[in-house]
């Protein structure tokens, strides 16, 4: 079975979403200094999710336009 780039990116996006949920929970239990560090990590995770989502949408759009839906 060949897994498409879009499917792999979808999995990546889902894993990153779960990582963000875990970080948010961890942040609520952290002291102020650690919470700031966790906020920075959450921002990086959000950015990676955004990039994945943009590529997924681009691939889906290209697939629809090529007639291989």
mmCIF file as Biopython writes it, N, C-alpha, C and O atoms, coordinates in Angstrom:
data_model
#
loop_
_atom_site.group_PDB
_atom_site.id
_atom_site.type_symbol
_atom_site.label_atom_id
_atom_site.label_alt_id
_atom_site.label_comp_id
_atom_site.label_asym_id
_atom_site.label_entity_id
_atom_site.label_seq_id
_atom_site.pdbx_PDB_ins_code
_atom_site.Cartn_x
_atom_site.Cartn_y
_atom_site.Cartn_z
_atom_site.occupancy
_atom_site.B_iso_or_equiv
_atom_site.auth_seq_id
_atom_site.auth_asym_id
_atom_site.pdbx_PDB_model_num
ATOM 1   N N  . UNK A ? 1  ? 0.839   -1.178 0.000   1.0 0.0 1  A 1 
ATOM 2   C CA . UNK A ? 1  ? 0.000   0.000  0.000   1.0 0.0 1  A 1 
ATOM 3   C C  . UNK A ? 1  ? 0.889   1.248  0.000   1.0 0.0 1  A 1 
ATOM 4   O O  . UNK A ? 1  ? 1.783   1.389  0.835   1.0 0.0 1  A 1 
ATOM 5   N N  . UNK A ? 2  ? 0.636   2.115  -0.915  1.0 0.0 2  A 1 
ATOM 6   C CA . UNK A ? 2  ? 1.349   3.373  -0.988  1.0 0.0 2  A 1 
ATOM 7   C C  . UNK A ? 2  ? 0.535   4.437  -0.269  1.0 0.0 2  A 1 
ATOM 8   O O  . UNK A ? 2  ? -0.661  4.595  -0.513  1.0 0.0 2  A 1 
ATOM 9   N N  . UNK A ? 3  ? 1.196   5.157  0.615   1.0 0.0 3  A 1 
ATOM 10  C CA . UNK A ? 3  ? 0.525   6.217  1.361   1.0 0.0 3  A 1 
ATOM 11  C C  . UNK A ? 3  ? 0.879   7.543  0.699   1.0 0.0 3  A 1 
ATOM 12  O O  . UNK A ? 3  ? 2.052   7.853  0.492   1.0 0.0 3  A 1 
ATOM 13  N N  . UNK A ? 4  ? -0.139  8.310  0.373   1.0 0.0 4  A 1 
ATOM 14  C CA . UNK A ? 4  ? 0.086   9.569  -0.324  1.0 0.0 4  A 1 
ATOM 15  C C  . UNK A ? 4  ? 0.687   10.617 0.611   1.0 0.0 4  A 1 
ATOM 16  O O  . UNK A ? 4  ? 0.603   10.516 1.835   1.0 0.0 4  A 1 
ATOM 17  N N  . UNK A ? 5  ? 1.286   11.614 -0.004  1.0 0.0 5  A 1 
ATOM 18  C CA . UNK A ? 5  ? 1.837   12.735 0.759   1.0 0.0 5  A 1 
ATOM 19  C C  . UNK A ? 5  ? 0.738   13.399 1.578   1.0 0.0 5  A 1 
ATOM 20  O O  . UNK A ? 5  ? 0.947   13.768 2.733   1.0 0.0 5  A 1 
ATOM 21  N N  . UNK A ? 6  ? -0.427  13.546 0.973   1.0 0.0 6  A 1 
ATOM 22  C CA . UNK A ? 6  ? -1.541  14.178 1.671   1.0 0.0 6  A 1 
ATOM 23  C C  . UNK A ? 6  ? -1.945  13.376 2.895   1.0 0.0 6  A 1 
ATOM 24  O O  . UNK A ? 6  ? -2.213  13.954 3.949   1.0 0.0 6  A 1 
ATOM 25  N N  . UNK A ? 7  ? -1.994  12.058 2.775   1.0 0.0 7  A 1 
ATOM 26  C CA . UNK A ? 7  ? -2.363  11.227 3.921   1.0 0.0 7  A 1 
ATOM 27  C C  . UNK A ? 7  ? -1.320  11.328 5.027   1.0 0.0 7  A 1 
ATOM 28  O O  . UNK A ? 7  ? -1.668  11.423 6.204   1.0 0.0 7  A 1 
ATOM 29  N N  . UNK A ? 8  ? -0.057  11.309 4.658   1.0 0.0 8  A 1 
ATOM 30  C CA . UNK A ? 8  ? 1.006   11.441 5.667   1.0 0.0 8  A 1 
ATOM 31  C C  . UNK A ? 8  ? 0.930   12.790 6.369   1.0 0.0 8  A 1 
ATOM 32  O O  . UNK A ? 8  ? 1.107   12.874 7.585   1.0 0.0 8  A 1 
ATOM 33  N N  . UNK A ? 9  ? 0.666   13.843 5.606   1.0 0.0 9  A 1 
ATOM 34  C CA . UNK A ? 9  ? 0.541   15.168 6.203   1.0 0.0 9  A 1 
ATOM 35  C C  . UNK A ? 9  ? -0.688  15.260 7.100   1.0 0.0 9  A 1 
ATOM 36  O O  . UNK A ? 9  ? -0.665  15.946 8.123   1.0 0.0 9  A 1 
ATOM 37  N N  . UNK A ? 10 ? -1.753  14.575 6.721   1.0 0.0 10 A 1 
ATOM 38  C CA . UNK A ? 10 ? -2.949  14.545 7.561   1.0 0.0 10 A 1 
ATOM 39  C C  . UNK A ? 10 ? -2.633  13.877 8.890   1.0 0.0 10 A 1 
ATOM 40  O O  . UNK A ? 10 ? -3.041  14.363 9.945   1.0 0.0 10 A 1 
ATOM 41  N N  . UNK A ? 11 ? -1.911  12.771 8.844   1.0 0.0 11 A 1 
ATOM 42  C CA . UNK A ? 11 ? -1.504  12.099 10.086  1.0 0.0 11 A 1 
ATOM 43  C C  . UNK A ? 11 ? -0.613  13.013 10.916  1.0 0.0 11 A 1 
ATOM 44  O O  . UNK A ? 11 ? -0.775  13.116 12.132  1.0 0.0 11 A 1 
ATOM 45  N N  . UNK A ? 12 ? 0.327   13.673 10.251  1.0 0.0 12 A 1 
ATOM 46  C CA . UNK A ? 12 ? 1.230   14.590 10.951  1.0 0.0 12 A 1 
ATOM 47  C C  . UNK A ? 12 ? 0.431   15.691 11.632  1.0 0.0 12 A 1 
ATOM 48  O O  . UNK A ? 12 ? 0.684   16.016 12.792  1.0 0.0 12 A 1 
ATOM 49  N N  . UNK A ? 13 ? -0.514  16.256 10.931  1.0 0.0 13 A 1 
ATOM 50  C CA . UNK A ? 13 ? -1.348  17.317 11.495  1.0 0.0 13 A 1 
ATOM 51  C C  . UNK A ? 13 ? -2.090  16.816 12.729  1.0 0.0 13 A 1 
ATOM 52  O O  . UNK A ? 13 ? -2.180  17.521 13.735  1.0 0.0 13 A 1 
ATOM 53  N N  . UNK A ? 14 ? -2.622  15.595 12.649  1.0 0.0 14 A 1 
ATOM 54  C CA . UNK A ? 14 ? -3.348  15.024 13.781  1.0 0.0 14 A 1 
ATOM 55  C C  . UNK A ? 14 ? -2.428  14.784 14.977  1.0 0.0 14 A 1 
ATOM 56  O O  . UNK A ? 14 ? -2.808  15.046 16.118  1.0 0.0 14 A 1 
ATOM 57  N N  . UNK A ? 15 ? -1.224  14.287 14.716  1.0 0.0 15 A 1 
ATOM 58  C CA . UNK A ? 15 ? -0.254  14.047 15.795  1.0 0.0 15 A 1 
ATOM 59  C C  . UNK A ? 15 ? 0.149   15.374 16.440  1.0 0.0 15 A 1 
ATOM 60  O O  . UNK A ? 15 ? 0.245   15.469 17.663  1.0 0.0 15 A 1 
ATOM 61  N N  . UNK A ? 16 ? 0.382   16.384 15.625  1.0 0.0 16 A 1 
ATOM 62  C CA . UNK A ? 16 ? 0.740   17.693 16.160  1.0 0.0 16 A 1 
ATOM 63  C C  . UNK A ? 16 ? -0.400  18.292 16.979  1.0 0.0 16 A 1 
ATOM 64  O O  . UNK A ? 16 ? -0.167  18.950 17.993  1.0 0.0 16 A 1 
ATOM 65  N N  . UNK A ? 17 ? -1.629  18.063 16.535  1.0 0.0 17 A 1 
ATOM 66  C CA . UNK A ? 17 ? -2.781  18.535 17.306  1.0 0.0 17 A 1 
ATOM 67  C C  . UNK A ? 17 ? -2.834  17.886 18.678  1.0 0.0 17 A 1 
ATOM 68  O O  . UNK A ? 17 ? -3.124  18.550 19.673  1.0 0.0 17 A 1 
ATOM 69  N N  . UNK A ? 18 ? -2.558  16.600 18.730  1.0 0.0 18 A 1 
ATOM 70  C CA . UNK A ? 18 ? -2.525  15.897 20.016  1.0 0.0 18 A 1 
ATOM 71  C C  . UNK A ? 18 ? -1.375  16.413 20.881  1.0 0.0 18 A 1 
ATOM 72  O O  . UNK A ? 18 ? -1.535  16.584 22.089  1.0 0.0 18 A 1 
ATOM 73  N N  . UNK A ? 19 ? -0.219  16.662 20.266  1.0 0.0 19 A 1 
ATOM 74  C CA . UNK A ? 19 ? 0.916   17.214 21.015  1.0 0.0 19 A 1 
ATOM 75  C C  . UNK A ? 19 ? 0.554   18.576 21.600  1.0 0.0 19 A 1 
ATOM 76  O O  . UNK A ? 19 ? 0.926   18.887 22.731  1.0 0.0 19 A 1 
ATOM 77  N N  . UNK A ? 20 ? -0.163  19.379 20.840  1.0 0.0 20 A 1 
ATOM 78  C CA . UNK A ? 20 ? -0.577  20.695 21.341  1.0 0.0 20 A 1 
ATOM 79  C C  . UNK A ? 20 ? -1.506  20.544 22.535  1.0 0.0 20 A 1 
ATOM 80  O O  . UNK A ? 20 ? -1.355  21.253 23.530  1.0 0.0 20 A 1 
ATOM 81  N N  . UNK A ? 21 ? -2.465  19.629 22.450  1.0 0.0 21 A 1 
ATOM 82  C CA . UNK A ? 21 ? -3.377  19.415 23.574  1.0 0.0 21 A 1 
ATOM 83  C C  . UNK A ? 21 ? -2.600  19.011 24.832  1.0 0.0 21 A 1 
ATOM 84  O O  . UNK A ? 21 ? -2.910  19.464 25.934  1.0 0.0 21 A 1 
ATOM 85  N N  . UNK A ? 22 ? -1.602  18.165 24.658  1.0 0.0 22 A 1 
ATOM 86  C CA . UNK A ? 22 ? -0.783  17.731 25.793  1.0 0.0 22 A 1 
ATOM 87  C C  . UNK A ? 22 ? 0.027   18.903 26.363  1.0 0.0 22 A 1 
ATOM 88  O O  . UNK A ? 22 ? 0.164   19.034 27.579  1.0 0.0 22 A 1 
ATOM 89  N N  . UNK A ? 23 ? 0.555   19.742 25.487  1.0 0.0 23 A 1 
ATOM 90  C CA . UNK A ? 23 ? 1.321   20.899 25.946  1.0 0.0 23 A 1 
ATOM 91  C C  . UNK A ? 23 ? 0.442   21.900 26.692  1.0 0.0 23 A 1 
ATOM 92  O O  . UNK A ? 23 ? 0.866   22.481 27.690  1.0 0.0 23 A 1 
ATOM 93  N N  . UNK A ? 24 ? -0.775  22.099 26.208  1.0 0.0 24 A 1 
ATOM 94  C CA . UNK A ? 24 ? -1.693  23.017 26.886  1.0 0.0 24 A 1 
ATOM 95  C C  . UNK A ? 24 ? -1.975  22.522 28.302  1.0 0.0 24 A 1 
ATOM 96  O O  . UNK A ? 24 ? -2.006  23.310 29.247  1.0 0.0 24 A 1 
ATOM 97  N N  . UNK A ? 25 ? -2.178  21.217 28.443  1.0 0.0 25 A 1 
ATOM 98  C CA . UNK A ? 25 ? -2.407  20.645 29.774  1.0 0.0 25 A 1 
ATOM 99  C C  . UNK A ? 25 ? -1.168  20.819 30.645  1.0 0.0 25 A 1 
ATOM 100 O O  . UNK A ? 25 ? -1.276  21.199 31.811  1.0 0.0 25 A 1 
ATOM 101 N N  . UNK A ? 26 ? -0.004  20.544 30.091  1.0 0.0 26 A 1 
ATOM 102 C CA . UNK A ? 26 ? 1.249   20.692 30.832  1.0 0.0 26 A 1 
ATOM 103 C C  . UNK A ? 26 ? 1.464   22.142 31.256  1.0 0.0 26 A 1 
ATOM 104 O O  . UNK A ? 26 ? 1.931   22.411 32.362  1.0 0.0 26 A 1 
ATOM 105 N N  . UNK A ? 27 ? 1.123   23.065 30.371  1.0 0.0 27 A 1 
ATOM 106 C CA . UNK A ? 27 ? 1.300   24.493 30.665  1.0 0.0 27 A 1 
ATOM 107 C C  . UNK A ? 27 ? 0.472   24.913 31.875  1.0 0.0 27 A 1 
ATOM 108 O O  . UNK A ? 27 ? 0.912   25.733 32.681  1.0 0.0 27 A 1 
ATOM 109 N N  . UNK A ? 28 ? -0.721  24.352 31.998  1.0 0.0 28 A 1 
ATOM 110 C CA . UNK A ? 28 ? -1.583  24.749 33.115  1.0 0.0 28 A 1 
ATOM 111 C C  . UNK A ? 28 ? -0.994  24.340 34.463  1.0 0.0 28 A 1 
ATOM 112 O O  . UNK A ? 28 ? -1.328  24.931 35.490  1.0 0.0 28 A 1 
ATOM 113 N N  . UNK A ? 29 ? -0.127  23.340 34.466  1.0 0.0 29 A 1 
ATOM 114 C CA . UNK A ? 29 ? 0.500   22.870 35.705  1.0 0.0 29 A 1 
ATOM 115 C C  . UNK A ? 29 ? 1.906   23.436 35.917  1.0 0.0 29 A 1 
ATOM 116 O O  . UNK A ? 29 ? 2.542   23.134 36.927  1.0 0.0 29 A 1 
ATOM 117 N N  . UNK A ? 30 ? 2.397   24.248 34.985  1.0 0.0 30 A 1 
ATOM 118 C CA . UNK A ? 30 ? 3.785   24.723 35.036  1.0 0.0 30 A 1 
ATOM 119 C C  . UNK A ? 30 ? 3.888   26.065 35.754  1.0 0.0 30 A 1 
ATOM 120 O O  . UNK A ? 30 ? 2.918   26.817 35.853  1.0 0.0 30 A 1 
ATOM 121 N N  . UNK A ? 31 ? 5.094   26.344 36.252  1.0 0.0 31 A 1 
ATOM 122 C CA . UNK A ? 31 ? 5.336   27.666 36.830  1.0 0.0 31 A 1 
ATOM 123 C C  . UNK A ? 31 ? 5.450   28.678 35.686  1.0 0.0 31 A 1 
ATOM 124 O O  . UNK A ? 31 ? 5.471   28.305 34.513  1.0 0.0 31 A 1 
ATOM 125 N N  . UNK A ? 32 ? 5.523   29.948 36.042  1.0 0.0 32 A 1 
ATOM 126 C CA . UNK A ? 32 ? 5.485   31.018 35.039  1.0 0.0 32 A 1 
ATOM 127 C C  . UNK A ? 32 ? 6.584   30.887 33.986  1.0 0.0 32 A 1 
ATOM 128 O O  . UNK A ? 32 ? 6.314   31.004 32.791  1.0 0.0 32 A 1 
ATOM 129 N N  . UNK A ? 33 ? 7.813   30.646 34.420  1.0 0.0 33 A 1 
ATOM 130 C CA . UNK A ? 33 ? 8.926   30.540 33.471  1.0 0.0 33 A 1 
ATOM 131 C C  . UNK A ? 33 ? 8.750   29.394 32.499  1.0 0.0 33 A 1 
ATOM 132 O O  . UNK A ? 33 ? 8.977   29.551 31.299  1.0 0.0 33 A 1 
ATOM 133 N N  . UNK A ? 34 ? 8.347   28.240 33.009  1.0 0.0 34 A 1 
ATOM 134 C CA . UNK A ? 34 ? 8.122   27.075 32.140  1.0 0.0 34 A 1 
ATOM 135 C C  . UNK A ? 34 ? 6.922   27.302 31.232  1.0 0.0 34 A 1 
ATOM 136 O O  . UNK A ? 34 ? 6.923   26.865 30.081  1.0 0.0 34 A 1 
ATOM 137 N N  . UNK A ? 35 ? 5.895   27.984 31.744  1.0 0.0 35 A 1 
ATOM 138 C CA . UNK A ? 35 ? 4.706   28.251 30.932  1.0 0.0 35 A 1 
ATOM 139 C C  . UNK A ? 35 ? 5.065   29.096 29.713  1.0 0.0 35 A 1 
ATOM 140 O O  . UNK A ? 35 ? 4.519   28.889 28.629  1.0 0.0 35 A 1 
ATOM 141 N N  . UNK A ? 36 ? 5.972   30.039 29.887  1.0 0.0 36 A 1 
ATOM 142 C CA . UNK A ? 36 ? 6.411   30.867 28.756  1.0 0.0 36 A 1 
ATOM 143 C C  . UNK A ? 36 ? 7.132   30.002 27.725  1.0 0.0 36 A 1 
ATOM 144 O O  . UNK A ? 36 ? 6.899   30.147 26.525  1.0 0.0 36 A 1 
ATOM 145 N N  . UNK A ? 37 ? 7.998   29.109 28.178  1.0 0.0 37 A 1 
ATOM 146 C CA . UNK A ? 37 ? 8.690   28.198 27.259  1.0 0.0 37 A 1 
ATOM 147 C C  . UNK A ? 37 ? 7.689   27.303 26.526  1.0 0.0 37 A 1 
ATOM 148 O O  . UNK A ? 37 ? 7.817   27.071 25.324  1.0 0.0 37 A 1 
ATOM 149 N N  . UNK A ? 38 ? 6.705   26.810 27.253  1.0 0.0 38 A 1 
ATOM 150 C CA . UNK A ? 38 ? 5.689   25.941 26.645  1.0 0.0 38 A 1 
ATOM 151 C C  . UNK A ? 38 ? 4.883   26.726 25.621  1.0 0.0 38 A 1 
ATOM 152 O O  . UNK A ? 38 ? 4.544   26.190 24.566  1.0 0.0 38 A 1 
ATOM 153 N N  . UNK A ? 39 ? 4.568   27.995 25.913  1.0 0.0 39 A 1 
ATOM 154 C CA . UNK A ? 39 ? 3.855   28.831 24.937  1.0 0.0 39 A 1 
ATOM 155 C C  . UNK A ? 39 ? 4.650   28.948 23.642  1.0 0.0 39 A 1 
ATOM 156 O O  . UNK A ? 39 ? 4.071   28.915 22.556  1.0 0.0 39 A 1 
ATOM 157 N N  . UNK A ? 40 ? 5.965   29.084 23.747  1.0 0.0 40 A 1 
ATOM 158 C CA . UNK A ? 40 ? 6.806   29.166 22.547  1.0 0.0 40 A 1 
ATOM 159 C C  . UNK A ? 40 ? 6.751   27.864 21.750  1.0 0.0 40 A 1 
ATOM 160 O O  . UNK A ? 40 ? 6.701   27.890 20.520  1.0 0.0 40 A 1 
ATOM 161 N N  . UNK A ? 41 ? 6.761   26.738 22.440  1.0 0.0 41 A 1 
ATOM 162 C CA . UNK A ? 41 ? 6.666   25.437 21.757  1.0 0.0 41 A 1 
ATOM 163 C C  . UNK A ? 41 ? 5.301   25.292 21.100  1.0 0.0 41 A 1 
ATOM 164 O O  . UNK A ? 41 ? 5.206   24.811 19.971  1.0 0.0 41 A 1 
ATOM 165 N N  . UNK A ? 42 ? 4.243   25.705 21.794  1.0 0.0 42 A 1 
ATOM 166 C CA . UNK A ? 42 ? 2.894   25.632 21.228  1.0 0.0 42 A 1 
ATOM 167 C C  . UNK A ? 42 ? 2.818   26.465 19.951  1.0 0.0 42 A 1 
ATOM 168 O O  . UNK A ? 42 ? 2.201   26.040 18.974  1.0 0.0 42 A 1 
ATOM 169 N N  . UNK A ? 43 ? 3.434   27.641 19.948  1.0 0.0 43 A 1 
ATOM 170 C CA . UNK A ? 43 ? 3.436   28.481 18.744  1.0 0.0 43 A 1 
ATOM 171 C C  . UNK A ? 43 ? 4.129   27.765 17.590  1.0 0.0 43 A 1 
ATOM 172 O O  . UNK A ? 43 ? 3.671   27.853 16.450  1.0 0.0 43 A 1 
ATOM 173 N N  . UNK A ? 44 ? 5.221   27.062 17.864  1.0 0.0 44 A 1 
ATOM 174 C CA . UNK A ? 44 ? 5.921   26.314 16.821  1.0 0.0 44 A 1 
ATOM 175 C C  . UNK A ? 44 ? 5.059   25.167 16.302  1.0 0.0 44 A 1 
ATOM 176 O O  . UNK A ? 44 ? 5.022   24.911 15.099  1.0 0.0 44 A 1 
ATOM 177 N N  . UNK A ? 45 ? 4.371   24.482 17.202  1.0 0.0 45 A 1 
ATOM 178 C CA . UNK A ? 45 ? 3.477   23.389 16.794  1.0 0.0 45 A 1 
ATOM 179 C C  . UNK A ? 45 ? 2.352   23.949 15.929  1.0 0.0 45 A 1 
ATOM 180 O O  . UNK A ? 45 ? 2.022   23.373 14.892  1.0 0.0 45 A 1 
ATOM 181 N N  . UNK A ? 46 ? 1.762   25.072 16.351  1.0 0.0 46 A 1 
ATOM 182 C CA . UNK A ? 46 ? 0.700   25.696 15.560  1.0 0.0 46 A 1 
ATOM 183 C C  . UNK A ? 46 ? 1.186   26.036 14.154  1.0 0.0 46 A 1 
ATOM 184 O O  . UNK A ? 46 ? 0.461   25.842 13.179  1.0 0.0 46 A 1 
ATOM 185 N N  . UNK A ? 47 ? 2.405   26.539 14.052  1.0 0.0 47 A 1 
ATOM 186 C CA . UNK A ? 47 ? 2.964   26.899 12.753  1.0 0.0 47 A 1 
ATOM 187 C C  . UNK A ? 47 ? 3.148   25.659 11.882  1.0 0.0 47 A 1 
ATOM 188 O O  . UNK A ? 47 ? 2.849   25.691 10.688  1.0 0.0 47 A 1 
ATOM 189 N N  . UNK A ? 48 ? 3.633   24.577 12.466  1.0 0.0 48 A 1 
ATOM 190 C CA . UNK A ? 48 ? 3.803   23.331 11.708  1.0 0.0 48 A 1 
ATOM 191 C C  . UNK A ? 48 ? 2.454   22.791 11.242  1.0 0.0 48 A 1 
ATOM 192 O O  . UNK A ? 48 ? 2.342   22.288 10.125  1.0 0.0 48 A 1 
ATOM 193 N N  . UNK A ? 49 ? 1.435   22.890 12.087  1.0 0.0 49 A 1 
ATOM 194 C CA . UNK A ? 49 ? 0.089   22.452 11.707  1.0 0.0 49 A 1 
ATOM 195 C C  . UNK A ? 49 ? -0.416  23.302 10.545  1.0 0.0 49 A 1 
ATOM 196 O O  . UNK A ? 49 ? -1.000  22.776 9.597   1.0 0.0 49 A 1 
ATOM 197 N N  . UNK A ? 50 ? -0.196  24.601 10.613  1.0 0.0 50 A 1 
ATOM 198 C CA . UNK A ? 50 ? -0.635  25.502 9.548   1.0 0.0 50 A 1 
ATOM 199 C C  . UNK A ? 50 ? 0.028   25.147 8.219   1.0 0.0 50 A 1 
ATOM 200 O O  . UNK A ? 50 ? -0.639  25.110 7.185   1.0 0.0 50 A 1 
ATOM 201 N N  . UNK A ? 51 ? 1.317   24.891 8.240   1.0 0.0 51 A 1 
ATOM 202 C CA . UNK A ? 51 ? 2.026   24.504 7.016   1.0 0.0 51 A 1 
ATOM 203 C C  . UNK A ? 51 ? 1.453   23.203 6.462   1.0 0.0 51 A 1 
ATOM 204 O O  . UNK A ? 51 ? 1.210   23.094 5.261   1.0 0.0 51 A 1 
ATOM 205 N N  . UNK A ? 52 ? 1.238   22.220 7.328   1.0 0.0 52 A 1 
ATOM 206 C CA . UNK A ? 52 ? 0.657   20.941 6.891   1.0 0.0 52 A 1 
ATOM 207 C C  . UNK A ? 52 ? -0.704  21.164 6.261   1.0 0.0 52 A 1 
ATOM 208 O O  . UNK A ? 52 ? -1.000  20.614 5.199   1.0 0.0 52 A 1 
ATOM 209 N N  . UNK A ? 53 ? -1.533  21.968 6.911   1.0 0.0 53 A 1 
ATOM 210 C CA . UNK A ? 53 ? -2.888  22.221 6.412   1.0 0.0 53 A 1 
ATOM 211 C C  . UNK A ? 53 ? -2.846  22.902 5.046   1.0 0.0 53 A 1 
ATOM 212 O O  . UNK A ? 53 ? -3.629  22.556 4.162   1.0 0.0 53 A 1 
ATOM 213 N N  . UNK A ? 54 ? -1.949  23.860 4.864   1.0 0.0 54 A 1 
ATOM 214 C CA . UNK A ? 54 ? -1.834  24.537 3.571   1.0 0.0 54 A 1 
ATOM 215 C C  . UNK A ? 54 ? -1.427  23.559 2.469   1.0 0.0 54 A 1 
ATOM 216 O O  . UNK A ? 54 ? -1.969  23.612 1.365   1.0 0.0 54 A 1 
ATOM 217 N N  . UNK A ? 55 ? -0.489  22.677 2.756   1.0 0.0 55 A 1 
ATOM 218 C CA . UNK A ? 55 ? -0.053  21.694 1.756   1.0 0.0 55 A 1 
ATOM 219 C C  . UNK A ? 55 ? -1.172  20.708 1.456   1.0 0.0 55 A 1 
ATOM 220 O O  . UNK A ? 55 ? -1.390  20.354 0.297   1.0 0.0 55 A 1 
ATOM 221 N N  . UNK A ? 56 ? -1.882  20.263 2.483   1.0 0.0 56 A 1 
ATOM 222 C CA . UNK A ? 56 ? -3.011  19.346 2.280   1.0 0.0 56 A 1 
ATOM 223 C C  . UNK A ? 56 ? -4.046  19.995 1.373   1.0 0.0 56 A 1 
ATOM 224 O O  . UNK A ? 56 ? -4.518  19.372 0.421   1.0 0.0 56 A 1 
ATOM 225 N N  . UNK A ? 57 ? -4.400  21.241 1.662   1.0 0.0 57 A 1 
ATOM 226 C CA . UNK A ? 57 ? -5.394  21.942 0.845   1.0 0.0 57 A 1 
ATOM 227 C C  . UNK A ? 57 ? -4.905  22.118 -0.588  1.0 0.0 57 A 1 
ATOM 228 O O  . UNK A ? 57 ? -5.678  21.948 -1.531  1.0 0.0 57 A 1 
ATOM 229 N N  . UNK A ? 58 ? -3.624  22.457 -0.759  1.0 0.0 58 A 1 
ATOM 230 C CA . UNK A ? 58 ? -3.070  22.622 -2.105  1.0 0.0 58 A 1 
ATOM 231 C C  . UNK A ? 58 ? -3.136  21.305 -2.878  1.0 0.0 58 A 1 
ATOM 232 O O  . UNK A ? 58 ? -3.508  21.281 -4.051  1.0 0.0 58 A 1 
ATOM 233 N N  . UNK A ? 59 ? -2.768  20.201 -2.202  1.0 0.0 59 A 1 
ATOM 234 C CA . UNK A ? 59 ? -2.805  18.895 -2.855  1.0 0.0 59 A 1 
ATOM 235 C C  . UNK A ? 59 ? -4.228  18.493 -3.217  1.0 0.0 59 A 1 
ATOM 236 O O  . UNK A ? 59 ? -4.471  17.967 -4.303  1.0 0.0 59 A 1 
ATOM 237 N N  . UNK A ? 60 ? -5.166  18.741 -2.312  1.0 0.0 60 A 1 
ATOM 238 C CA . UNK A ? 60 ? -6.567  18.415 -2.593  1.0 0.0 60 A 1 
ATOM 239 C C  . UNK A ? 60 ? -7.086  19.249 -3.764  1.0 0.0 60 A 1 
ATOM 240 O O  . UNK A ? 60 ? -7.801  18.740 -4.627  1.0 0.0 60 A 1 
ATOM 241 N N  . UNK A ? 61 ? -6.723  20.522 -3.788  1.0 0.0 61 A 1 
ATOM 242 C CA . UNK A ? 61 ? -7.151  21.395 -4.880  1.0 0.0 61 A 1 
ATOM 243 C C  . UNK A ? 61 ? -6.560  20.914 -6.209  1.0 0.0 61 A 1 
ATOM 244 O O  . UNK A ? 61 ? -7.261  20.870 -7.220  1.0 0.0 61 A 1 
ATOM 245 N N  . UNK A ? 62 ? -5.284  20.557 -6.210  1.0 0.0 62 A 1 
ATOM 246 C CA . UNK A ? 62 ? -4.631  20.069 -7.429  1.0 0.0 62 A 1 
ATOM 247 C C  . UNK A ? 62 ? -5.258  18.757 -7.892  1.0 0.0 62 A 1 
ATOM 248 O O  . UNK A ? 62 ? -5.450  18.539 -9.088  1.0 0.0 62 A 1 
ATOM 249 N N  . UNK A ? 63 ? -5.575  17.886 -6.937  1.0 0.0 63 A 1 
ATOM 250 C CA . UNK A ? 63 ? -6.183  16.597 -7.283  1.0 0.0 63 A 1 
ATOM 251 C C  . UNK A ? 63 ? -7.562  16.804 -7.909  1.0 0.0 63 A 1 
ATOM 252 O O  . UNK A ? 63 ? -7.910  16.145 -8.889  1.0 0.0 63 A 1 
ATOM 253 N N  . UNK A ? 64 ? -8.337  17.712 -7.345  1.0 0.0 64 A 1 
ATOM 254 C CA . UNK A ? 64 ? -9.675  17.990 -7.886  1.0 0.0 64 A 1 
ATOM 255 C C  . UNK A ? 64 ? -9.584  18.597 -9.281  1.0 0.0 64 A 1 
ATOM 256 O O  . UNK A ? 64 ? -10.372 18.260 -10.165 1.0 0.0 64 A 1 
ATOM 257 N N  . UNK A ? 65 ? -8.618  19.496 -9.474  1.0 0.0 65 A 1 
ATOM 258 C CA . UNK A ? 65 ? -8.466  20.143 -10.776 1.0 0.0 65 A 1 
ATOM 259 C C  . UNK A ? 65 ? -7.915  19.206 -11.840 1.0 0.0 65 A 1 
ATOM 260 O O  . UNK A ? 65 ? -8.114  19.441 -13.032 1.0 0.0 65 A 1 
ATOM 261 N N  . UNK A ? 66 ? -7.224  18.149 -11.426 1.0 0.0 66 A 1 
ATOM 262 C CA . UNK A ? 66 ? -6.670  17.212 -12.403 1.0 0.0 66 A 1 
ATOM 263 C C  . UNK A ? 66 ? -7.693  16.155 -12.815 1.0 0.0 66 A 1 
ATOM 264 O O  . UNK A ? 66 ? -7.453  15.371 -13.734 1.0 0.0 66 A 1 
ATOM 265 N N  . UNK A ? 67 ? -8.830  16.142 -12.130 1.0 0.0 67 A 1 
ATOM 266 C CA . UNK A ? 67 ? -9.878  15.191 -12.481 1.0 0.0 67 A 1 
ATOM 267 C C  . UNK A ? 67 ? -9.680  13.806 -11.917 1.0 0.0 67 A 1 
ATOM 268 O O  . UNK A ? 67 ? -10.289 12.857 -12.411 1.0 0.0 67 A 1 
ATOM 269 N N  . UNK A ? 68 ? -8.844  13.650 -10.891 1.0 0.0 68 A 1 
ATOM 270 C CA . UNK A ? 68 ? -8.600  12.325 -10.306 1.0 0.0 68 A 1 
ATOM 271 C C  . UNK A ? 68 ? -9.304  12.165 -8.969  1.0 0.0 68 A 1 
ATOM 272 O O  . UNK A ? 68 ? -8.832  11.438 -8.095  1.0 0.0 68 A 1 
ATOM 273 N N  . UNK A ? 69 ? -10.418 12.834 -8.812  1.0 0.0 69 A 1 
ATOM 274 C CA . UNK A ? 69 ? -11.169 12.771 -7.551  1.0 0.0 69 A 1 
ATOM 275 C C  . UNK A ? 69 ? -11.804 11.427 -7.385  1.0 0.0 69 A 1 
ATOM 276 O O  . UNK A ? 69 ? -12.478 11.182 -6.385  1.0 0.0 69 A 1 
#
